[in-house]
Amino acid sequence: MSDADEEYRGEAEIRAGETAVTVTVRLSAQFEPVEGRYRWAGRAAPDDTLSAQLRAGARDVTVRVGGREAAARLGEPDPWGGVRLTGLGRPPWSADAGA
């Protein structure tokens, strides 16, 4: 991964159990040399289905961008209804996925 593809803005599918929603996300990644892995995080735009899953206790999700996916964790919603996402390891986007 290069500096050019450390950010992604666009559509992503977020799957919690059997429920999947497509939302707009804004994500960024950073390689942590001491840990030897990527940490990535960002926000999903407000979505009623995703918020309902969060209220029901969903935390572990899969984020898919194009043909790539990665495990992530849902965080608390922000005041505008967006939901924080965090992940470890390779992020679910590639350089040609958008920025």
Biopython code that builds the backbone (N, CA, C, O; Angstrom):
import numpy as np
from Bio.PDB.StructureBuilder import StructureBuilder

atoms = [
    (1, "MET", "N", (0.862, -1.177, 0.000)),
    (1, "MET", "CA", (0.000, 0.000, 0.000)),
    (1, "MET", "C", (0.897, 1.224, 0.000)),
    (1, "MET", "O", (1.881, 1.272, 0.737)),
    (2, "SER", "N", (0.573, 2.193, -0.803)),
    (2, "SER", "CA", (1.360, 3.412, -0.885)),
    (2, "SER", "C", (0.594, 4.570, -0.267)),
    (2, "SER", "O", (-0.568, 4.429, 0.114)),
    (3, "ASP", "N", (1.266, 5.730, -0.170)),
    (3, "ASP", "CA", (0.605, 6.915, 0.377)),
    (3, "ASP", "C", (-0.646, 7.270, -0.403)),
    (3, "ASP", "O", (-1.599, 7.801, 0.167)),
    (4, "ALA", "N", (-0.658, 6.983, -1.712)),
    (4, "ALA", "CA", (-1.777, 7.357, -2.568)),
    (4, "ALA", "C", (-3.056, 6.607, -2.224)),
    (4, "ALA", "O", (-4.146, 7.113, -2.493)),
    (5, "ASP", "N", (-2.960, 5.433, -1.646)),
    (5, "ASP", "CA", (-4.168, 4.666, -1.373)),
    (5, "ASP", "C", (-4.430, 4.470, 0.116)),
    (5, "ASP", "O", (-5.051, 3.484, 0.512)),
    (6, "GLU", "N", (-3.966, 5.390, 0.934)),
    (6, "GLU", "CA", (-4.211, 5.302, 2.369)),
    (6, "GLU", "C", (-5.562, 5.874, 2.782)),
    (6, "GLU", "O", (-5.925, 5.810, 3.957)),
    (7, "GLU", "N", (-6.313, 6.432, 1.831)),
    (7, "GLU", "CA", (-7.642, 6.952, 2.129)),
    (7, "GLU", "C", (-8.645, 6.412, 1.129)),
    (7, "GLU", "O", (-8.313, 6.132, -0.023)),
    (8, "TYR", "N", (-9.877, 6.273, 1.591)),
    (8, "TYR", "CA", (-10.959, 5.847, 0.711)),
    (8, "TYR", "C", (-12.222, 6.602, 1.096)),
    (8, "TYR", "O", (-12.579, 6.702, 2.270)),
    (9, "ARG", "N", (-12.879, 7.126, 0.086)),
    (9, "ARG", "CA", (-14.189, 7.749, 0.249)),
    (9, "ARG", "C", (-15.083, 7.175, -0.827)),
    (9, "ARG", "O", (-14.757, 7.232, -2.013)),
    (10, "GLY", "N", (-16.193, 6.628, -0.420)),
    (10, "GLY", "CA", (-17.104, 6.042, -1.399)),
    (10, "GLY", "C", (-18.034, 5.043, -0.749)),
    (10, "GLY", "O", (-18.234, 5.047, 0.466)),
    (11, "GLU", "N", (-18.606, 4.175, -1.596)),
    (11, "GLU", "CA", (-19.562, 3.187, -1.141)),
    (11, "GLU", "C", (-18.856, 1.951, -0.587)),
    (11, "GLU", "O", (-17.820, 1.533, -1.103)),
    (12, "ALA", "N", (-19.422, 1.379, 0.458)),
    (12, "ALA", "CA", (-18.932, 0.134, 1.039)),
    (12, "ALA", "C", (-20.125, -0.659, 1.551)),
    (12, "ALA", "O", (-21.121, -0.090, 1.997)),
    (13, "GLU", "N", (-20.008, -1.976, 1.479)),
    (13, "GLU", "CA", (-21.021, -2.839, 2.075)),
    (13, "GLU", "C", (-20.557, -3.205, 3.475)),
    (13, "GLU", "O", (-19.424, -3.646, 3.667)),
    (14, "ILE", "N", (-21.431, -3.023, 4.442)),
    (14, "ILE", "CA", (-21.128, -3.397, 5.814)),
    (14, "ILE", "C", (-22.090, -4.509, 6.198)),
    (14, "ILE", "O", (-23.308, -4.343, 6.144)),
    (15, "ARG", "N", (-21.526, -5.642, 6.584)),
    (15, "ARG", "CA", (-22.334, -6.813, 6.930)),
    (15, "ARG", "C", (-22.178, -7.134, 8.405)),
    (15, "ARG", "O", (-21.073, -7.330, 8.912)),
    (16, "ALA", "N", (-23.329, -7.181, 9.082)),
    (16, "ALA", "CA", (-23.391, -7.595, 10.493)),
    (16, "ALA", "C", (-24.314, -8.802, 10.538)),
    (16, "ALA", "O", (-25.530, -8.660, 10.416)),
    (17, "GLY", "N", (-23.746, -9.983, 10.712)),
    (17, "GLY", "CA", (-24.563, -11.201, 10.686)),
    (17, "GLY", "C", (-25.155, -11.395, 9.306)),
    (17, "GLY", "O", (-24.433, -11.410, 8.309)),
    (18, "GLU", "N", (-26.463, -11.544, 9.248)),
    (18, "GLU", "CA", (-27.165, -11.755, 7.972)),
    (18, "GLU", "C", (-27.570, -10.443, 7.302)),
    (18, "GLU", "O", (-28.061, -10.454, 6.173)),
    (19, "THR", "N", (-27.374, -9.330, 7.973)),
    (19, "THR", "CA", (-27.815, -8.033, 7.455)),
    (19, "THR", "C", (-26.656, -7.285, 6.811)),
    (19, "THR", "O", (-25.602, -7.103, 7.419)),
    (20, "ALA", "N", (-26.868, -6.856, 5.573)),
    (20, "ALA", "CA", (-25.853, -6.082, 4.854)),
    (20, "ALA", "C", (-26.475, -4.782, 4.375)),
    (20, "ALA", "O", (-27.606, -4.763, 3.887)),
    (21, "VAL", "N", (-25.729, -3.699, 4.518)),
    (21, "VAL", "CA", (-26.170, -2.398, 4.018)),
    (21, "VAL", "C", (-25.029, -1.781, 3.225)),
    (21, "VAL", "O", (-23.856, -2.002, 3.523)),
    (22, "THR", "N", (-25.387, -1.014, 2.224)),
    (22, "THR", "CA", (-24.400, -0.269, 1.454)),
    (22, "THR", "C", (-24.512, 1.186, 1.871)),
    (22, "THR", "O", (-25.575, 1.797, 1.764)),
    (23, "VAL", "N", (-23.403, 1.732, 2.348)),
    (23, "VAL", "CA", (-23.380, 3.107, 2.840)),
    (23, "VAL", "C", (-22.144, 3.822, 2.303)),
    (23, "VAL", "O", (-21.196, 3.192, 1.834)),
    (24, "THR", "N", (-22.176, 5.124, 2.382)),
    (24, "THR", "CA", (-21.014, 5.926, 2.048)),
    (24, "THR", "C", (-20.095, 5.941, 3.257)),
    (24, "THR", "O", (-20.541, 6.151, 4.385)),
    (25, "VAL", "N", (-18.806, 5.718, 3.016)),
    (25, "VAL", "CA", (-17.830, 5.714, 4.105)),
    (25, "VAL", "C", (-16.688, 6.655, 3.781)),
    (25, "VAL", "O", (-16.451, 7.012, 2.626)),
    (26, "ARG", "N", (-16.000, 7.040, 4.816)),
    (26, "ARG", "CA", (-14.758, 7.819, 4.705)),
    (26, "ARG", "C", (-13.769, 7.137, 5.633)),
    (26, "ARG", "O", (-13.932, 7.162, 6.853)),
    (27, "LEU", "N", (-12.736, 6.523, 5.048)),
    (27, "LEU", "CA", (-11.798, 5.697, 5.807)),
    (27, "LEU", "C", (-10.367, 6.098, 5.500)),
    (27, "LEU", "O", (-10.075, 6.621, 4.425)),
    (28, "SER", "N", (-9.484, 5.853, 6.445)),
    (28, "SER", "CA", (-8.057, 6.062, 6.205)),
    (28, "SER", "C", (-7.280, 4.965, 6.915)),
    (28, "SER", "O", (-7.736, 4.404, 7.912)),
    (29, "ALA", "N", (-6.088, 4.666, 6.380)),
    (29, "ALA", "CA", (-5.240, 3.611, 6.930)),
    (29, "ALA", "C", (-3.858, 4.160, 7.216)),
    (29, "ALA", "O", (-3.397, 5.112, 6.585)),
    (30, "GLN", "N", (-3.211, 3.535, 8.184)),
    (30, "GLN", "CA", (-1.844, 3.907, 8.513)),
    (30, "GLN", "C", (-1.098, 2.645, 8.898)),
    (30, "GLN", "O", (-1.584, 1.838, 9.690)),
    (31, "PHE", "N", (0.090, 2.481, 8.330)),
    (31, "PHE", "CA", (0.916, 1.347, 8.699)),
    (31, "PHE", "C", (1.632, 1.660, 10.001)),
    (31, "PHE", "O", (2.255, 2.714, 10.132)),
    (32, "GLU", "N", (1.546, 0.760, 10.956)),
    (32, "GLU", "CA", (2.204, 0.909, 12.250)),
    (32, "GLU", "C", (3.446, 0.017, 12.249)),
    (32, "GLU", "O", (3.328, -1.193, 12.445)),
    (33, "PRO", "N", (4.638, 0.591, 12.032)),
    (33, "PRO", "CA", (5.833, -0.233, 11.899)),
    (33, "PRO", "C", (6.198, -1.034, 13.142)),
    (33, "PRO", "O", (6.739, -2.134, 13.020)),
    (34, "VAL", "N", (5.921, -0.522, 14.316)),
    (34, "VAL", "CA", (6.233, -1.252, 15.540)),
    (34, "VAL", "C", (5.370, -2.516, 15.632)),
    (34, "VAL", "O", (5.848, -3.572, 16.045)),
    (35, "GLU", "N", (4.100, -2.398, 15.244)),
    (35, "GLU", "CA", (3.188, -3.537, 15.271)),
    (35, "GLU", "C", (3.345, -4.418, 14.032)),
    (35, "GLU", "O", (3.026, -5.606, 14.064)),
    (36, "GLY", "N", (3.838, -3.829, 12.943)),
    (36, "GLY", "CA", (3.987, -4.566, 11.700)),
    (36, "GLY", "C", (2.674, -4.813, 10.988)),
    (36, "GLY", "O", (2.540, -5.808, 10.275)),
    (37, "ARG", "N", (1.703, -3.932, 11.164)),
    (37, "ARG", "CA", (0.405, -4.086, 10.515)),
    (37, "ARG", "C", (-0.276, -2.733, 10.329)),
    (37, "ARG", "O", (0.126, -1.719, 10.899)),
    (38, "TYR", "N", (-1.313, -2.764, 9.518)),
    (38, "TYR", "CA", (-2.108, -1.564, 9.288)),
    (38, "TYR", "C", (-3.178, -1.423, 10.352)),
    (38, "TYR", "O", (-3.708, -2.408, 10.866)),
    (39, "ARG", "N", (-3.478, -0.183, 10.669)),
    (39, "ARG", "CA", (-4.658, 0.185, 11.447)),
    (39, "ARG", "C", (-5.449, 1.108, 10.539)),
    (39, "ARG", "O", (-4.884, 2.023, 9.938)),
    (40, "TRP", "N", (-6.735, 0.882, 10.433)),
    (40, "TRP", "CA", (-7.571, 1.754, 9.620)),
    (40, "TRP", "C", (-8.860, 2.066, 10.374)),
    (40, "TRP", "O", (-9.326, 1.286, 11.204)),
    (41, "ALA", "N", (-9.411, 3.218, 10.059)),
    (41, "ALA", "CA", (-10.603, 3.671, 10.768)),
    (41, "ALA", "C", (-11.306, 4.745, 9.963)),
    (41, "ALA", "O", (-10.755, 5.284, 9.003)),
    (42, "GLY", "N", (-12.513, 5.045, 10.361)),
    (42, "GLY", "CA", (-13.272, 6.100, 9.710)),
    (42, "GLY", "C", (-14.715, 6.068, 10.160)),
    (42, "GLY", "O", (-15.039, 5.578, 11.241)),
    (43, "ARG", "N", (-15.569, 6.597, 9.313)),
    (43, "ARG", "CA", (-16.985, 6.719, 9.642)),
    (43, "ARG", "C", (-17.851, 6.266, 8.481)),
    (43, "ARG", "O", (-17.526, 6.471, 7.312)),
    (44, "ALA", "N", (-18.956, 5.648, 8.840)),
    (44, "ALA", "CA", (-20.013, 5.336, 7.885)),
    (44, "ALA", "C", (-21.062, 6.430, 8.002)),
    (44, "ALA", "O", (-21.360, 6.892, 9.103)),
    (45, "ALA", "N", (-21.613, 6.838, 6.891)),
    (45, "ALA", "CA", (-22.672, 7.849, 6.893)),
    (45, "ALA", "C", (-23.889, 7.311, 7.638)),
    (45, "ALA", "O", (-24.044, 6.098, 7.775)),
    (46, "PRO", "N", (-24.753, 8.199, 8.121)),
    (46, "PRO", "CA", (-25.950, 7.755, 8.829)),
    (46, "PRO", "C", (-26.775, 6.773, 7.992)),
    (46, "PRO", "O", (-27.009, 6.995, 6.804)),
    (47, "ASP", "N", (-27.205, 5.702, 8.625)),
    (47, "ASP", "CA", (-28.033, 4.692, 7.963)),
    (47, "ASP", "C", (-28.899, 4.035, 9.035)),
    (47, "ASP", "O", (-28.383, 3.548, 10.041)),
    (48, "ASP", "N", (-30.211, 4.022, 8.821)),
    (48, "ASP", "CA", (-31.136, 3.489, 9.828)),
    (48, "ASP", "C", (-30.888, 2.014, 10.131)),
    (48, "ASP", "O", (-30.936, 1.602, 11.290)),
    (49, "THR", "N", (-30.623, 1.219, 9.097)),
    (49, "THR", "CA", (-30.401, -0.219, 9.306)),
    (49, "THR", "C", (-29.128, -0.460, 10.099)),
    (49, "THR", "O", (-29.118, -1.273, 11.024)),
    (50, "LEU", "N", (-28.053, 0.238, 9.748)),
    (50, "LEU", "CA", (-26.792, 0.081, 10.475)),
    (50, "LEU", "C", (-26.947, 0.539, 11.921)),
    (50, "LEU", "O", (-26.437, -0.115, 12.831)),
    (51, "SER", "N", (-27.637, 1.643, 12.145)),
    (51, "SER", "CA", (-27.871, 2.126, 13.513)),
    (51, "SER", "C", (-28.692, 1.122, 14.314)),
    (51, "SER", "O", (-28.432, 0.918, 15.500)),
    (52, "ALA", "N", (-29.680, 0.493, 13.681)),
    (52, "ALA", "CA", (-30.488, -0.517, 14.363)),
    (52, "ALA", "C", (-29.637, -1.724, 14.745)),
    (52, "ALA", "O", (-29.801, -2.276, 15.833)),
    (53, "GLN", "N", (-28.728, -2.137, 13.860)),
    (53, "GLN", "CA", (-27.838, -3.254, 14.169)),
    (53, "GLN", "C", (-26.940, -2.909, 15.357)),
    (53, "GLN", "O", (-26.716, -3.739, 16.239)),
    (54, "LEU", "N", (-26.434, -1.690, 15.372)),
    (54, "LEU", "CA", (-25.583, -1.241, 16.477)),
    (54, "LEU", "C", (-26.355, -1.247, 17.795)),
    (54, "LEU", "O", (-25.847, -1.723, 18.811)),
    (55, "ARG", "N", (-27.581, -0.719, 17.782)),
    (55, "ARG", "CA", (-28.408, -0.713, 18.995)),
    (55, "ARG", "C", (-28.733, -2.128, 19.468)),
    (55, "ARG", "O", (-28.909, -2.365, 20.663)),
    (56, "ALA", "N", (-28.811, -3.070, 18.517)),
    (56, "ALA", "CA", (-29.106, -4.465, 18.855)),
    (56, "ALA", "C", (-27.879, -5.208, 19.372)),
    (56, "ALA", "O", (-27.975, -6.375, 19.751)),
    (57, "GLY", "N", (-26.719, -4.534, 19.390)),
    (57, "GLY", "CA", (-25.530, -5.140, 19.967)),
    (57, "GLY", "C", (-24.474, -5.582, 18.964)),
    (57, "GLY", "O", (-23.439, -6.116, 19.366)),
    (58, "ALA", "N", (-24.705, -5.374, 17.673)),
    (58, "ALA", "CA", (-23.705, -5.763, 16.670)),
    (58, "ALA", "C", (-22.455, -4.910, 16.840)),
    (58, "ALA", "O", (-22.547, -3.688, 16.958)),
    (59, "ARG", "N", (-21.317, -5.534, 16.853)),
    (59, "ARG", "CA", (-20.042, -4.818, 16.931)),
    (59, "ARG", "C", (-19.074, -5.321, 15.863)),
    (59, "ARG", "O", (-18.406, -4.529, 15.199)),
    (60, "ASP", "N", (-19.005, -6.640, 15.704)),
    (60, "ASP", "CA", (-18.100, -7.211, 14.709)),
    (60, "ASP", "C", (-18.801, -7.282, 13.362)),
    (60, "ASP", "O", (-19.871, -7.875, 13.233)),
    (61, "VAL", "N", (-18.178, -6.664, 12.354)),
    (61, "VAL", "CA", (-18.756, -6.589, 11.020)),
    (61, "VAL", "C", (-17.697, -6.913, 9.968)),
    (61, "VAL", "O", (-16.510, -7.032, 10.274)),
    (62, "THR", "N", (-18.147, -7.052, 8.741)),
    (62, "THR", "CA", (-17.266, -7.181, 7.590)),
    (62, "THR", "C", (-17.522, -5.988, 6.685)),
    (62, "THR", "O", (-18.672, -5.657, 6.394)),
    (63, "VAL", "N", (-16.455, -5.346, 6.243)),
    (63, "VAL", "CA", (-16.566, -4.208, 5.333)),
    (63, "VAL", "C", (-16.037, -4.658, 3.982)),
    (63, "VAL", "O", (-14.924, -5.176, 3.884)),
    (64, "ARG", "N", (-16.847, -4.456, 2.929)),
    (64, "ARG", "CA", (-16.459, -4.858, 1.580)),
    (64, "ARG", "C", (-16.468, -3.641, 0.659)),
    (64, "ARG", "O", (-17.440, -2.888, 0.602)),
    (65, "VAL", "N", (-15.372, -3.472, -0.050)),
    (65, "VAL", "CA", (-15.254, -2.435, -1.070)),
    (65, "VAL", "C", (-14.820, -3.151, -2.345)),
    (65, "VAL", "O", (-13.705, -3.666, -2.426)),
    (66, "GLY", "N", (-15.705, -3.179, -3.338)),
    (66, "GLY", "CA", (-15.394, -3.937, -4.545)),
    (66, "GLY", "C", (-15.279, -5.408, -4.186)),
    (66, "GLY", "O", (-16.163, -5.961, -3.532)),
    (67, "GLY", "N", (-14.196, -6.042, -4.608)),
    (67, "GLY", "CA", (-13.994, -7.455, -4.320)),
    (67, "GLY", "C", (-13.186, -7.731, -3.075)),
    (67, "GLY", "O", (-12.914, -8.891, -2.765)),
    (68, "ARG", "N", (-12.793, -6.691, -2.347)),
    (68, "ARG", "CA", (-11.976, -6.885, -1.142)),
    (68, "ARG", "C", (-12.824, -6.684, 0.105)),
    (68, "ARG", "O", (-13.742, -5.864, 0.123)),
    (69, "GLU", "N", (-12.504, -7.442, 1.145)),
    (69, "GLU", "CA", (-13.221, -7.268, 2.407)),
    (69, "GLU", "C", (-12.266, -7.417, 3.577)),
    (69, "GLU", "O", (-11.188, -8.000, 3.459)),
    (70, "ALA", "N", (-12.690, -6.876, 4.705)),
    (70, "ALA", "CA", (-11.882, -6.939, 5.920)),
    (70, "ALA", "C", (-12.810, -6.909, 7.127)),
    (70, "ALA", "O", (-13.894, -6.326, 7.088)),
    (71, "ALA", "N", (-12.365, -7.543, 8.184)),
    (71, "ALA", "CA", (-13.110, -7.510, 9.444)),
    (71, "ALA", "C", (-12.948, -6.134, 10.074)),
    (71, "ALA", "O", (-11.886, -5.517, 9.984)),
    (72, "ALA", "N", (-14.008, -5.665, 10.709)),
    (72, "ALA", "CA", (-13.975, -4.352, 11.369)),
    (72, "ALA", "C", (-14.837, -4.415, 12.615)),
    (72, "ALA", "O", (-15.506, -5.409, 12.895)),
    (73, "ARG", "N", (-14.797, -3.338, 13.335)),
    (73, "ARG", "CA", (-15.582, -3.213, 14.568)),
    (73, "ARG", "C", (-16.361, -1.905, 14.513)),
    (73, "ARG", "O", (-15.822, -0.864, 14.138)),
    (74, "LEU", "N", (-17.634, -1.971, 14.891)),
    (74, "LEU", "CA", (-18.468, -0.768, 14.967)),
    (74, "LEU", "C", (-18.223, -0.082, 16.298)),
    (74, "LEU", "O", (-18.097, -0.731, 17.337)),
    (75, "GLY", "N", (-18.160, 1.231, 16.251)),
    (75, "GLY", "CA", (-18.043, 2.037, 17.462)),
    (75, "GLY", "C", (-19.336, 2.785, 17.705)),
    (75, "GLY", "O", (-20.357, 2.512, 17.074)),
    (76, "GLU", "N", (-19.283, 3.704, 18.599)),
    (76, "GLU", "CA", (-20.474, 4.470, 18.953)),
    (76, "GLU", "C", (-20.851, 5.444, 17.828)),
    (76, "GLU", "O", (-19.984, 5.920, 17.096)),
    (77, "PRO", "N", (-22.140, 5.731, 17.700)),
    (77, "PRO", "CA", (-22.566, 6.696, 16.688)),
    (77, "PRO", "C", (-22.170, 8.113, 17.078)),
    (77, "PRO", "O", (-22.058, 8.440, 18.260)),
    (78, "ASP", "N", (-21.961, 8.945, 16.068)),
    (78, "ASP", "CA", (-21.678, 10.352, 16.340)),
    (78, "ASP", "C", (-23.003, 11.114, 16.466)),
    (78, "ASP", "O", (-24.063, 10.531, 16.236)),
    (79, "PRO", "N", (-22.967, 12.382, 16.819)),
    (79, "PRO", "CA", (-24.218, 13.136, 17.016)),
    (79, "PRO", "C", (-25.095, 13.239, 15.766)),
    (79, "PRO", "O", (-26.282, 13.547, 15.871)),
    (80, "TRP", "N", (-24.529, 12.987, 14.592)),
    (80, "TRP", "CA", (-25.269, 13.093, 13.342)),
    (80, "TRP", "C", (-25.761, 11.741, 12.850)),
    (80, "TRP", "O", (-26.387, 11.669, 11.792)),
    (81, "GLY", "N", (-25.497, 10.670, 13.586)),
    (81, "GLY", "CA", (-25.983, 9.348, 13.221)),
    (81, "GLY", "C", (-24.988, 8.483, 12.479)),
    (81, "GLY", "O", (-25.289, 7.329, 12.174)),
    (82, "GLY", "N", (-23.803, 9.011, 12.177)),
    (82, "GLY", "CA", (-22.769, 8.200, 11.546)),
    (82, "GLY", "C", (-22.183, 7.232, 12.559)),
    (82, "GLY", "O", (-22.275, 7.451, 13.767)),
    (83, "VAL", "N", (-21.578, 6.156, 12.057)),
    (83, "VAL", "CA", (-21.028, 5.125, 12.939)),
    (83, "VAL", "C", (-19.532, 4.975, 12.680)),
    (83, "VAL", "O", (-19.104, 4.901, 11.528)),
    (84, "ARG", "N", (-18.747, 4.930, 13.738)),
    (84, "ARG", "CA", (-17.299, 4.758, 13.627)),
    (84, "ARG", "C", (-16.971, 3.308, 13.294)),
    (84, "ARG", "O", (-17.593, 2.381, 13.811)),
    (85, "LEU", "N", (-15.980, 3.129, 12.417)),
    (85, "LEU", "CA", (-15.478, 1.814, 12.038)),
    (85, "LEU", "C", (-13.991, 1.756, 12.329)),
    (85, "LEU", "O", (-13.278, 2.727, 12.070)),
    (86, "THR", "N", (-13.505, 0.645, 12.859)),
    (86, "THR", "CA", (-12.075, 0.457, 13.064)),
    (86, "THR", "C", (-11.694, -0.942, 12.609)),
    (86, "THR", "O", (-12.479, -1.882, 12.732)),
    (87, "GLY", "N", (-10.478, -1.070, 12.079)),
    (87, "GLY", "CA", (-10.008, -2.371, 11.634)),
    (87, "GLY", "C", (-8.511, -2.497, 11.773)),
    (87, "GLY", "O", (-7.794, -1.499, 11.850)),
    (88, "LEU", "N", (-8.044, -3.731, 11.804)),
    (88, "LEU", "CA", (-6.619, -4.046, 11.841)),
    (88, "LEU", "C", (-6.286, -4.875, 10.616)),
    (88, "LEU", "O", (-7.119, -5.642, 10.132)),
    (89, "GLY", "N", (-5.075, -4.722, 10.118)),
    (89, "GLY", "CA", (-4.672, -5.477, 8.935)),
    (89, "GLY", "C", (-4.974, -4.709, 7.666)),
    (89, "GLY", "O", (-5.350, -3.538, 7.707)),
    (90, "ARG", "N", (-4.805, -5.381, 6.538)),
    (90, "ARG", "CA", (-5.043, -4.727, 5.245)),
    (90, "ARG", "C", (-6.457, -4.173, 5.169)),
    (90, "ARG", "O", (-7.414, -4.885, 5.475)),
    (91, "PRO", "N", (-6.606, -2.922, 4.769)),
    (91, "PRO", "CA", (-7.930, -2.337, 4.640)),
    (91, "PRO", "C", (-8.662, -2.917, 3.428)),
    (91, "PRO", "O", (-8.035, -3.511, 2.550)),
    (92, "PRO", "N", (-9.973, -2.749, 3.378)),
    (92, "PRO", "CA", (-10.778, -3.369, 2.321)),
    (92, "PRO", "C", (-10.840, -2.581, 1.012)),
    (92, "PRO", "O", (-11.753, -2.797, 0.216)),
    (93, "TRP", "N", (-9.913, -1.693, 0.776)),
    (93, "TRP", "CA", (-9.910, -0.977, -0.499)),
    (93, "TRP", "C", (-8.526, -1.067, -1.124)),
    (93, "TRP", "O", (-7.532, -1.356, -0.458)),
    (94, "SER", "N", (-8.498, -0.814, -2.405)),
    (94, "SER", "CA", (-7.217, -0.794, -3.119)),
    (94, "SER", "C", (-7.033, 0.567, -3.761)),
    (94, "SER", "O", (-7.949, 1.389, -3.738)),
    (95, "ALA", "N", (-5.882, 0.817, -4.326)),
    (95, "ALA", "CA", (-5.560, 2.121, -4.891)),
    (95, "ALA", "C", (-6.560, 2.561, -5.944)),
    (95, "ALA", "O", (-6.831, 3.756, -6.060)),
    (96, "ASP", "N", (-7.115, 1.643, -6.712)),
    (96, "ASP", "CA", (-8.049, 2.025, -7.764)),
    (96, "ASP", "C", (-9.498, 2.080, -7.297)),
    (96, "ASP", "O", (-10.397, 2.270, -8.116)),
    (97, "ALA", "N", (-9.749, 1.914, -5.977)),
    (97, "ALA", "CA", (-11.113, 1.917, -5.444)),
    (97, "ALA", "C", (-11.663, 3.314, -5.218)),
    (97, "ALA", "O", (-12.879, 3.468, -5.102)),
    (98, "GLY", "N", (-10.821, 4.339, -5.152)),
    (98, "GLY", "CA", (-11.315, 5.705, -4.960)),
    (98, "GLY", "C", (-10.569, 6.399, -3.841)),
    (98, "GLY", "O", (-10.012, 5.762, -2.947)),
    (99, "ALA", "N", (-10.572, 7.707, -3.911)),
    (99, "ALA", "CA", (-9.929, 8.485, -2.859)),
    (99, "ALA", "C", (-10.520, 9.860, -2.827)),
    (99, "ALA", "O", (-10.118, 10.686, -2.008)),
]
sb = StructureBuilder()
sb.init_structure("model")
sb.init_model(0)
sb.init_chain("A")
sb.init_seg("    ")
for serial, (resi, resn, name, xyz) in enumerate(atoms, 1):
    if name == "N":
        sb.init_residue(resn, " ", resi, " ")
    sb.init_atom(name, np.array(xyz, "f"), 0.0, 1.0, " ", f" {name:<3s}", serial, name[0])
structure = sb.get_structure()
